[in-house]
Amino acid sequence: MYVEHLRLPVGPGSVHVERVGRGRSVVVLVHGFGTNASLWRPVALRLANAGYLTLAVDLLGHGESDRPVEASYDLASQADALERVLAALRLERASVVGQDVGALVALALAARHPSLVEQLVLVNPPDPSDLPPAPVRLMQRSAARVALSTVGHQLGATALVAALLADATGDPAQLSQRDMARYLAPWVGAGGVEQLLVLARTLEQESVPLASLASIETPTLIVRGTADRSVPPTVAAALAGTLPNARLETIVGAGRLLASDVPDRLSALLREQLEFSTLPTPQP
């Protein structure tokens, strides 16, 4: 199926969006730290074949999106950029799926623009009150050593991103060399390390108490891979207990990048969630 590549203005710069499908129901797919919109291609294809219009977005400062010096890269600013993407495409409502840090952007969008978000799906979300996530902290500690090495000068941040994603899948063979190359490409060259560190430092300034999320009433599915070693299982359970209309699904043996590990299973869960506009109301 044909993938359209769009560039849409969001204020300070433009973002890159991969559009697949022609359905009337819209699904926005948001990647996490160290990846980009290409993460979602296996899932986007399956959803498009099922009749959905999918929009995989490169967050501002990531992938093929712009990196304006004056831009803010915090969760609220990224959420507002997603709102402008939907406005530019004249879309009034969409379901939003977010991977790790992208899940927190999706939550911020639902909190700031609740009328826009029909459904939420949070894939291996990190603890919103303890940021950056552990893999990002490890990358920060490695950054100085990589930047001073010969490899660091030649390849920018690629060694850092490769290490960040090394244990992101339950089965390392699922993360192909082609996929890894897509994730590494945006960081090659001068400025790659600096941009990664800017994005990581932005997360250091974020802290979202769980209690503050209790007002988000959007129907929500939380999906966790049991082989994700970066976030304790208690985090997903706590989120499911805090969000009023949330349910939790686990996928045994899958890692952090479920879209790479188990695209069929993840797509099936997404379709199951997207087919219902509301979750069943508990009976008194």
Helices and strands as residue ranges (DSSP letters): E 4-9, E 14-20, E 25-30, G 37-40, H 41-49, E 52-57, H 75-88, E 94-99, H 101-112, G 114-116, E 117-123, H 134-148, H 150-155, H 158-165, G 172-174, H 177-184, G 185-187, H 192-204, G 210-213, E 220-225, H 233-242, E 246-251, H 258-261, H 263-274
